[in-house]
Amino acid sequence: MTRNASKSTTFNASRRAAIVRGAQAAGAVSLMSLVDPLVRAGAWAAGSDAPEKTELKIGFIPLTDCASVVMASVMGFDKKYGITITPSKEASWPGVRDKLINGELDAAHVLYGLIYGVQLGIGGSRKDMSILMTLNNNGQAITLSQKLAEKGVRDGATLKALMDREKREYTFAQTFPTGTHAMWIYYWLAANGINPMKDAKVITVPPPQMVANMRVGNMDGYCVGEPWNARAIADKIGFTATTTQAIWKDHPEKVLGTTADFVAKYPNASRAMTAAILDASKWIDASDENRKKTAETIAAKSYVNTEVDVILGRMLGQYSDGLGKSWKDPNSMAFFRDGEATYPYLSDGMWFMTQHKRWGLLKEHPDYLAVAKKVNRIDIYTQAAQAAGVKLPASDMRSATFMDGVVWDGKDPAKYADSFAIRG
């Protein structure tokens, strides 16, 4: 199942028909899983499983982790599966949410927790949603202001000490109330003894506007995706207090999200879109040279709109905190990791719901596993992975140890959600 993806997807139509007839005659539909993925990809592009919709508009926010969506289009991986992806630059996460719900976007590069927030009706209309794949792991950060650095703040412990010593309103920004960045900064503050709901003011700011808002003093810190943490350092207005991979190594971040209605109406197109982005993810992670080409591409005005160097350094794992410390981070942003970074683990979706419950966004415990099974379309992902020659993990659950030593394994989500001393 791992033939070189660059080989032709040309297939023999009569051979495909014979395989299908054989499978049906034997009553073994599962036999199709043994068919060469490239044969199947060709079949999907040209046969009865052809995409029902061939022009697909995928929204994205100007962030480094939009890369696999952009490169799937720029590099032509979409054409292999009989579709054309058009990336659509969006201004804010609420805008992405609304355009997904009303059908202006077919799918989007979107915050993991945003999809679950819509599914559960948190803070707005409820609609059944689908996650087709994870787009990346790691690669976000928490930036604190230069003014805090001047007062001796370097990390969470020194921030807590300053907040205890100098009483005032401290303001921190995230990008969407149920999103990943909100959950990362809440977890980090709480792990350092700061209750984000009681000890600070939390505001919502679109990612590209973070740096400008910090420059004029609207916040003491923020959590956002790259390159807007590196940009703050380049502009000498902030420093990196922590990376999100230091909070949870190989955490899920953005996803390819859409509505359940879209998947029901266009299952083949959903599969083709996922396979194309899987190919792009694999290509980006294949070499530093590919990452460099990716950075050069997405730095353009039509995508992230910043200097290449601001993107490239952290894409290559080359970090500096803005206070004199530099390091090579082995857990920087990953787009593929041999299929580990792209798989929509049920436990990942469940974790976001536990944090929504922890911080009072959910009033009652949901059926964590049932909701995750409904939202995370492992069936679509599995078919797309077969087409793209991507291996599947041994389980749809995984465990992780967080910065505070707490282990998440998905086994008792309600108990886990209620176990934190600091909650909303």
C-alpha positions as CSV (number, residue, x, y, z in Angstrom):
1,M,0.0,0.0,0.0
2,T,3.0,2.3,-0.2
3,R,3.9,2.5,-3.9
4,N,5.6,5.8,-4.9
5,A,2.8,8.3,-5.2
6,S,4.6,10.0,-8.1
7,K,3.9,7.1,-10.4
8,S,1.0,7.3,-12.9
9,T,-2.5,6.5,-11.7
10,T,-3.3,5.0,-15.1
11,F,-5.4,1.9,-14.7
12,N,-7.0,-0.8,-16.8
13,A,-10.7,-0.2,-16.7
14,S,-11.7,-3.7,-17.6
15,R,-9.3,-5.0,-14.8
16,R,-11.0,-2.7,-12.3
17,A,-14.4,-4.0,-13.4
18,A,-13.3,-7.6,-13.1
19,I,-12.0,-7.0,-9.6
20,V,-15.2,-5.4,-8.5
21,R,-17.3,-8.2,-10.0
22,G,-15.1,-10.7,-8.3
23,A,-15.5,-9.0,-5.0
24,Q,-19.3,-8.9,-5.4
25,A,-19.5,-12.5,-6.5
26,A,-17.6,-13.6,-3.4
27,G,-19.7,-11.4,-1.2
28,A,-16.4,-9.8,0.0
29,V,-16.6,-6.1,-0.5
30,S,-13.5,-5.9,1.8
31,L,-11.5,-7.3,-1.1
32,M,-11.4,-3.8,-2.5
33,S,-9.0,-2.9,0.4
34,L,-6.4,-5.2,-1.2
35,V,-6.5,-3.3,-4.6
36,D,-3.5,-1.2,-5.4
37,P,-4.3,2.3,-4.0
38,L,-3.2,4.0,-7.3
39,V,-5.6,1.7,-9.2
40,R,-8.3,2.8,-6.8
41,A,-7.4,6.4,-7.1
42,G,-7.7,6.2,-10.8
43,A,-11.0,4.5,-10.5
44,W,-12.4,7.2,-8.2
45,A,-11.3,9.9,-10.6
46,A,-12.8,8.3,-13.7
47,G,-15.2,5.6,-12.7
48,S,-18.5,5.2,-10.8
49,D,-16.8,6.6,-7.7
50,A,-15.8,9.8,-9.4
51,P,-16.1,13.0,-7.3
52,E,-19.7,14.3,-7.4
53,K,-18.3,17.8,-7.2
54,T,-15.0,18.6,-8.9
55,E,-14.6,22.3,-8.0
56,L,-13.9,22.6,-4.3
57,K,-13.5,25.8,-2.4
58,I,-11.5,25.4,0.8
59,G,-11.3,28.3,3.3
60,F,-8.1,29.1,5.2
61,I,-6.8,31.6,7.7
62,P,-3.3,33.2,7.0
63,L,-1.3,30.8,9.1
64,T,1.7,28.5,8.4
65,D,-0.5,25.5,9.0
66,C,-2.7,26.2,6.0
67,A,0.3,24.9,4.0
68,S,-1.1,21.4,3.0
69,V,-4.3,22.9,1.7
70,V,-2.4,25.5,-0.4
71,M,0.2,23.0,-1.7
72,A,-2.5,20.5,-2.7
73,S,-3.7,23.1,-5.1
74,V,-0.4,24.7,-6.1
75,M,1.4,21.4,-6.7
76,G,-1.5,19.8,-8.5
77,F,-2.1,16.9,-6.1
78,D,-5.8,17.6,-6.5
79,K,-5.8,16.8,-10.2
80,K,-4.7,13.3,-9.5
81,Y,-8.0,12.7,-7.8
82,G,-10.2,14.4,-10.3
83,I,-10.8,17.6,-8.4
84,T,-9.7,21.2,-8.4
85,I,-9.1,22.8,-5.0
86,T,-9.4,26.6,-4.8
87,P,-8.0,28.0,-1.5
88,S,-10.1,30.9,-0.2
89,K,-8.4,33.4,2.2
90,E,-10.7,34.2,5.1
91,A,-10.5,37.0,7.7
92,S,-11.5,35.3,10.9
93,W,-12.5,32.0,12.5
94,P,-16.2,33.2,13.0
95,G,-16.2,34.0,9.3
96,V,-15.0,30.5,8.5
97,R,-17.6,29.0,10.8
98,D,-20.4,30.9,9.2
99,K,-19.3,30.2,5.6
100,L,-19.1,26.5,6.4
101,I,-22.5,26.4,7.9
102,N,-24.2,28.3,5.0
103,G,-22.3,26.5,2.3
104,E,-20.2,29.3,0.9
105,L,-17.2,27.1,1.7
106,D,-17.1,23.4,0.8
107,A,-14.5,22.8,3.5
108,A,-11.9,24.6,5.5
109,H,-8.5,24.6,7.3
110,V,-10.1,25.2,10.7
111,L,-9.5,24.9,14.4
112,Y,-10.2,21.5,15.8
113,G,-12.3,22.8,18.7
114,L,-14.3,25.1,16.5
115,I,-15.8,22.1,14.7
116,Y,-16.7,20.5,18.0
117,G,-18.1,23.8,19.3
118,V,-20.5,24.0,16.3
119,Q,-21.4,20.3,16.7
120,L,-22.4,20.9,20.3
121,G,-24.0,24.2,19.8
122,I,-21.6,26.2,22.0
123,G,-22.0,29.9,21.6
124,G,-24.1,29.7,18.5
125,S,-26.2,27.6,16.2
126,R,-25.7,23.9,16.3
127,K,-25.0,21.9,13.2
128,D,-23.7,18.4,12.5
129,M,-20.1,18.7,11.4
130,S,-17.4,16.5,10.1
131,I,-13.6,16.3,10.5
132,L,-12.0,14.5,7.5
133,M,-8.4,14.6,8.7
134,T,-6.0,16.5,11.0
135,L,-3.9,19.0,9.0
136,N,-0.9,19.3,11.4
137,N,0.5,18.7,14.9
138,N,2.4,21.2,17.0
139,G,3.7,24.6,15.9
140,Q,1.7,27.1,17.9
141,A,3.1,29.3,20.7
142,I,2.2,31.6,23.6
143,T,3.7,35.1,23.2
144,L,4.0,37.5,26.1
145,S,4.6,41.2,25.7
146,Q,8.0,42.9,25.9
147,K,6.6,45.0,28.7
148,L,6.2,41.8,30.8
149,A,9.8,40.8,29.9
150,E,11.0,44.1,31.2
151,K,9.4,43.2,34.6
152,G,11.3,39.9,34.7
153,V,8.7,37.6,33.2
154,R,10.2,34.7,31.3
155,D,7.7,31.8,31.7
156,G,4.5,30.8,33.5
157,A,6.0,30.8,37.0
158,T,7.4,34.3,36.7
159,L,4.2,35.5,35.1
160,K,2.3,34.1,38.1
161,A,4.7,35.8,40.5
162,L,4.2,39.2,38.8
163,M,0.4,38.9,38.7
164,D,0.5,38.1,42.4
165,R,2.8,41.0,43.1
166,E,1.3,43.7,40.8
167,K,-2.4,43.6,40.9
168,R,-4.1,44.9,37.8
169,E,-6.2,43.5,34.9
170,Y,-4.1,41.2,32.8
171,T,-5.4,40.6,29.3
172,F,-4.7,37.5,27.2
173,A,-6.0,36.8,23.7
174,Q,-7.0,33.6,21.9
175,T,-8.4,33.2,18.4
176,F,-11.8,31.6,19.0
177,P,-13.6,30.6,22.2
178,T,-13.8,26.9,21.6
179,G,-10.7,26.7,19.5
180,T,-7.2,25.2,20.0
181,H,-5.5,28.4,21.0
182,A,-8.0,29.1,23.7
183,M,-7.5,25.6,25.1
184,W,-3.7,25.9,25.0
185,I,-3.4,29.2,26.8
186,Y,-6.1,28.2,29.4
187,Y,-4.2,24.9,30.1
188,W,-0.8,26.7,30.3
189,L,-2.1,29.5,32.6
190,A,-3.9,27.0,34.9
191,A,-0.9,24.7,35.1
192,N,1.0,27.7,36.4
193,G,-1.7,28.5,39.0
194,I,-3.5,31.2,37.1
195,N,-7.3,30.8,36.5
196,P,-8.0,32.3,33.1
197,M,-11.6,32.8,34.0
198,K,-11.0,34.6,37.3
199,D,-7.5,36.0,37.4
200,A,-7.4,37.5,33.9
201,K,-9.4,38.9,31.1
202,V,-9.5,36.8,27.9
203,I,-10.4,38.4,24.6
204,T,-10.8,37.0,21.0
205,V,-8.6,38.4,18.2
206,P,-8.2,37.1,14.7
207,P,-4.7,35.6,14.1
208,P,-3.3,38.2,11.6
209,Q,-4.4,41.0,14.0
210,M,-2.5,39.7,17.1
211,V,0.8,41.5,16.5
212,A,-0.9,44.8,15.8
213,N,-3.0,44.6,18.9
214,M,0.0,43.7,21.1
215,R,1.9,46.6,19.5
216,V,-0.7,49.1,20.8
217,G,-0.9,47.5,24.2
218,N,-4.3,45.8,24.0
219,M,-3.0,42.6,25.6
220,D,-0.3,41.1,27.8
221,G,-0.1,37.9,25.9
222,Y,-1.7,35.7,23.3
223,C,-1.8,32.2,21.9
224,V,-1.8,31.9,18.1
225,G,-0.4,29.9,15.2
226,E,2.8,30.8,13.3
227,P,4.0,33.0,11.9
228,W,2.5,35.5,14.3
229,N,4.6,34.5,17.2
230,A,7.9,34.7,15.2
231,R,6.5,38.0,13.8
232,A,6.2,39.5,17.3
233,I,9.9,38.6,18.0
234,A,11.0,40.1,14.7
235,D,9.1,43.3,15.5
236,K,10.6,43.3,19.0
237,I,7.2,43.6,20.8
238,G,7.0,40.2,22.4
239,F,8.8,36.9,23.3
240,T,7.9,33.2,23.2
241,A,7.0,32.0,26.7
242,T,6.3,28.5,25.6
243,T,5.5,26.5,22.5
244,T,2.3,24.4,22.4
245,Q,4.3,21.2,21.7
246,A,5.8,21.8,25.2
247,I,2.3,21.7,26.6
248,W,1.3,18.6,24.7
249,K,3.8,16.9,22.4
250,D,2.4,16.1,19.0
251,H,-1.0,17.7,19.8
252,P,-3.6,18.0,17.1
253,E,-4.1,21.5,15.7
254,K,-6.0,22.4,12.5
255,V,-8.3,20.0,10.7
256,L,-9.9,19.7,7.4
257,G,-13.5,20.5,8.5
258,T,-16.8,20.5,6.7
259,T,-20.5,19.9,7.4
260,A,-22.0,16.5,7.8
261,D,-24.4,17.5,5.0
262,F,-21.5,18.0,2.6
263,V,-20.1,14.6,3.3
264,A,-23.5,13.0,2.9
265,K,-24.0,14.7,-0.4
266,Y,-20.5,14.4,-1.8
267,P,-18.8,11.4,-0.2
268,N,-16.5,10.8,-3.2
269,A,-15.4,14.4,-3.4
270,S,-14.8,14.4,0.4
271,R,-12.6,11.3,-0.1
272,A,-10.7,12.8,-3.1
273,M,-10.1,16.1,-1.2
274,T,-8.7,14.3,1.8
275,A,-6.4,12.1,-0.4
276,A,-5.1,15.2,-2.3
277,I,-4.2,16.9,1.0
278,L,-2.7,13.8,2.4
279,D,-0.4,13.7,-0.7
280,A,0.5,17.4,0.0
281,S,1.2,16.7,3.7
282,K,3.5,13.8,2.8
283,W,5.3,16.0,0.2
284,I,5.9,18.9,2.7
285,D,7.4,16.7,5.4
286,A,9.5,14.8,2.9
287,S,12.5,17.2,3.0
288,D,13.7,20.6,4.3
289,E,13.9,21.6,0.6
290,N,10.2,21.0,0.3
291,R,9.5,22.9,3.4
292,K,11.5,25.8,2.0
293,K,9.5,25.8,-1.2
294,T,6.3,25.6,0.9
295,A,7.4,28.6,3.0
296,E,8.2,30.6,-0.2
297,T,4.8,29.8,-1.6
298,I,2.6,30.5,1.4
299,A,4.5,33.7,2.3
300,A,2.9,35.4,-0.8
301,K,0.3,38.1,-0.3
302,S,-2.5,35.8,-1.5
303,Y,-1.8,33.5,1.4
304,V,0.0,34.4,4.7
305,N,1.4,37.7,3.5
306,T,4.7,38.0,5.4
307,E,8.4,37.5,4.8
308,V,9.6,34.0,4.0
309,D,12.1,34.0,6.8
310,V,9.4,34.7,9.4
311,I,7.7,31.4,8.3
312,L,10.7,29.2,7.4
313,G,12.7,29.2,10.6
314,R,10.0,27.6,12.8
315,M,8.9,25.4,10.0
316,L,12.4,23.9,10.1
317,G,12.4,23.7,13.9
318,Q,14.8,26.6,14.3
319,Y,13.5,28.5,17.4
320,S,14.5,31.6,19.3
321,D,12.5,33.0,22.1
322,G,13.3,36.7,21.6
323,L,15.2,36.9,24.9
324,G,18.5,35.3,23.8
325,K,17.7,31.6,23.8
326,S,17.8,29.6,20.6
327,W,17.2,25.9,20.1
328,K,16.4,23.2,17.5
329,D,13.0,21.9,18.4
330,P,12.5,18.2,17.4
331,N,8.8,18.6,17.8
332,S,8.1,21.5,15.5
333,M,5.1,21.7,13.2
334,A,4.5,18.4,11.5
335,F,2.2,17.9,8.6
336,F,2.5,14.1,8.1
337,R,4.7,12.1,10.5
338,D,4.1,8.9,8.5
339,G,0.4,9.4,8.8
340,E,0.4,10.0,12.5
341,A,-0.1,13.7,12.2
342,T,-3.0,13.4,9.8
343,Y,-5.1,10.7,11.5
344,P,-8.3,12.0,13.1
345,Y,-8.0,10.2,16.4
346,L,-11.2,9.8,18.4
347,S,-9.3,10.6,21.6
348,D,-8.2,13.9,20.2
349,G,-11.8,15.1,19.6
350,M,-12.8,13.8,23.0
351,W,-10.0,15.9,24.7
352,F,-11.4,19.1,23.3
353,M,-14.8,18.3,24.7
354,T,-13.3,17.6,28.1
355,Q,-11.7,21.1,28.1
356,H,-15.0,22.7,26.9
357,K,-16.6,21.1,30.0
358,R,-13.7,22.1,32.3
359,W,-14.0,25.7,31.4
360,G,-17.8,25.9,31.6
361,L,-18.5,26.0,27.9
362,L,-20.4,22.8,28.2
363,K,-22.8,22.6,31.2
364,E,-23.2,18.8,31.1
365,H,-21.0,16.0,30.1
366,P,-21.7,14.9,26.5
367,D,-21.4,11.3,25.4
368,Y,-17.8,11.9,24.5
369,L,-17.0,8.8,22.5
370,A,-20.3,8.9,20.6
371,V,-19.9,12.5,19.5
372,A,-16.3,11.9,18.5
373,K,-17.3,8.9,16.4
374,K,-19.9,11.0,14.7
375,V,-17.7,14.0,14.0
376,N,-14.3,12.3,13.1
377,R,-15.0,10.6,9.8
378,I,-12.5,7.8,10.1
379,D,-14.3,6.0,7.3
380,I,-13.6,8.7,4.8
381,Y,-10.0,9.1,6.1
382,T,-9.4,5.4,5.8
383,Q,-10.5,5.3,2.2
384,A,-8.5,8.4,1.3
385,A,-5.4,7.0,3.0
386,Q,-5.7,3.8,1.0
387,A,-5.8,5.9,-2.2
388,A,-2.8,8.0,-1.1
389,G,-0.7,5.1,0.1
390,V,-0.8,6.2,3.7
391,K,-0.6,3.7,6.5
392,L,-3.1,3.7,9.3
393,P,-2.2,3.7,13.0
394,A,-3.0,0.6,15.1
395,S,-5.7,2.3,17.1
396,D,-8.1,5.2,16.8
397,M,-7.2,6.2,20.4
398,R,-3.9,7.5,21.7
399,S,-2.5,8.8,25.0
400,A,-0.4,11.8,25.9
401,T,1.4,13.2,29.0
402,F,0.9,17.0,29.4
403,M,3.3,19.6,30.7
404,D,1.9,19.1,34.3
405,G,2.4,15.3,34.2
406,V,-1.3,14.6,33.7
407,V,-2.0,11.7,31.4
408,W,-4.9,11.8,28.8
409,D,-5.9,8.4,27.3
410,G,-9.6,8.9,26.6
411,K,-10.6,6.0,28.9
412,D,-12.7,8.1,31.4
413,P,-13.3,11.5,29.8
414,A,-15.9,12.7,32.4
415,K,-13.6,11.9,35.3
416,Y,-10.7,13.5,33.5
417,A,-12.7,16.7,32.8
418,D,-13.7,17.0,36.5
419,S,-10.3,16.2,37.9
420,F,-8.6,19.6,37.5
421,A,-8.3,21.8,40.5
422,I,-8.6,25.0,38.4
423,R,-11.8,25.1,36.3
424,G,-14.2,27.6,35.0
